C-alpha cells in the first residue's frame, strides 16, 4: 500500500519581539572563514589546483550556520520589501506554505529536466547508432 501523504503541517507561528536583529546576527561563518583561509593558503602554496580550490570552497559552505529565529525576526522588523520577497523565494522564511511547496517543486522539476536534457544531449550520438526497430546483439568480448 502506498504511503498516505497529508497537507496537515504544524508550522510554529512566529511572533516578532522587540529585538533589533541585523543580518550579521542571522548567520555564523566562523568555521567557513577558517576553511576558506586554509584552502587559500594551500592554493597559494601550490598544493592544490584552482579547480580543487573552487570545489573545496563550495564544500566549505556547508559550515555556514543560519539562525532561523533571527532570520525571521529580521524579516519581520528590518527587511525591505525586496529583501522579504527574496527571503521568501529562498525559503529562508515560510509565509505561504503552499507557495513555498510550489516554488520548491518547480525548482526540483527544473533541476531534473535540466539533468535529463543534458544526459540526452550528451548521449544522443550513442543512441543514434542503434536501430531500435531491430533486435540488437551484444558483443560479449
N, C-alpha and C positions, 0 to 999 in steps of 0.2 A: 504494500500500500504506500503510495507516495506521501511525503510529508505534507502536513497541513500548515499553510502559512497564514499569518494573521496581520492585519494592519494595526492591531492594538499595540501601540508602543507607548510605554510610560516614560516620557521625557521629562526630566526635572524642570520645573519652571524657575527661571532665573529672575530674581528680584534685585535690581540695581541698588547699591547703597551709596554712601557719601564719599567713598574713596575716589581720589583723583588719579586714576591709572593712566600711565603713559606707555607708549609702545615698548620701551625698554623693560617695563615691568611684565611684559607678556611673554618674554622668551629668555631662555638661558642658553648662551652659545659658548660657555667656557670650555667644555670638552671639545666642541667643534673647532674653536680657535686654536686650542692646543694641538689638535691633529693637523690642522692646516699649516701651522708653523713647522711641525715635524716633516710634513710632506714637502713643503717648500725648501727646507734645509736639505733633504735627500735629493731633491731635484737640482738645487744649486750645486751640491757636491758631486753631481753626475752619477748618482747611484740608481736613479730611475729616469725613465723617458718622460717627455711631455705628455704623451698619451697615457702612461701609467699614472702620472700625477693627476690628470683630469679625472680618471676613473676613481682614484683614491679620494679626491675631493668630493666627488658625488657620494661615495660611500660614507664620508665623514658627516654628511647632512643628517644621517640617522641619529646623530648625537645632539641635534638641536631639540631642545625641550620647550614645548609650549605650555603656558599656564592658562588653561581654557577658561577658568573662572575670571582671571584678569582680562583675557581677550573679550569675554562677554561684557565685563564692566566697562572696558574701553569702548566697545561698540555702543553701549547704551549711553555713555556720558560724554565721550570726547571725539568720536569718529565723525568725519564729514559724511554727507550722503553718499559720495563716491566711494569712500572707504568702507562704509557699511555695505554697499552693494558688492564690492569686491570681496569682503569678508564672507558674505553670504555665498557668493559664487565659488569660493574656495572651500566651502563648508566648514569654515572655522567657527561659525555660529549657525545654528539652525533656527530660522524664524518660521519658515513654512516647510514642514516635513515632507509634504507631497512634492513641492518644488525641488527640494534637496534630493529626493529619490529620483525625480525626473532628470535632474542635471547629472547625477551620478550614473544613471542608466545610459544616458546619451553619451557620456564620456567613455564608459566601458564598451558600448556598442561601436563607437567610432574607433576606439583602440583595436578591437577585434577585427573590424572591417579593414583598417589600415594594415594590420598584420597579414590578414588573409590576402588582400590585394597585392602586397609586396611578395608574399610567398608565391602567388600565382604568377606574377610578373617574372620573378626570378627562376621559376621552374617551367614556364610555358614552353621554352625551347625543348626541354626534356620530354614534355607531353606530346609535342608536335611530331616527334619522330616515331610515335607509335600509331598504328592503325587500330583503333579500338573496335572497329567493326568486325575484325577477325581475331580469333584466339591467338595469343602470342605464346611462343615457347620461351622458357627461361634457360639461358646458358648456365650450366652448373659449374663451369670452370672458373 
